[in-house]
Amino acid sequence: MADNYALRMLALSMAQIRQRMRDDLGIAGMVESGDLTIRMKKGSLFGRDASGDFGTDLRRRILEAQEFLERAAFAVTDEALVEAYEFTGGTGADADLLWREIRHRGLID
């Protein structure tokens, strides 16, 4: 590995983006089902329903995250991902995210 630090940071970024994407997917599901409504006030007492605009922006962000993850997966090898996890010492929020990414790739059972 030529640049271990850069690969570790890319692996961590992948893990963080995947977690955010999971959160976004959950929110998008709530908006689509009607469980969550986004209201916007702009100079009036009552706010207009901005759920459609919010949902569109959220879907675009999810697609961008998926594209990033697909591209980054080619650069981050399984070994780099495990090395990034080991660098955390197995503790902290970064370690948890990297562990989830390792499980997502099927490197452990």
Salt bridges, closest charged atoms under 4 A:
ASP24 OD1 - ARG61 NH2 2.60
GLU32 OE2 - ARG59 NH1 3.67
ASP53 OD2 - ARG48 NH2 3.31
ASP57 OD1 - ARG60 NH2 3.76
GLU64 OE2 - ARG60 NH1 3.44
GLU67 OE2 - ARG71 NH2 2.88
ASP78 OD1 - ARG105 NH1 2.86
GLU83 OE2 - ARG8 NH1 3.70
GLU101 OE1 - ARG18 NE 2.62
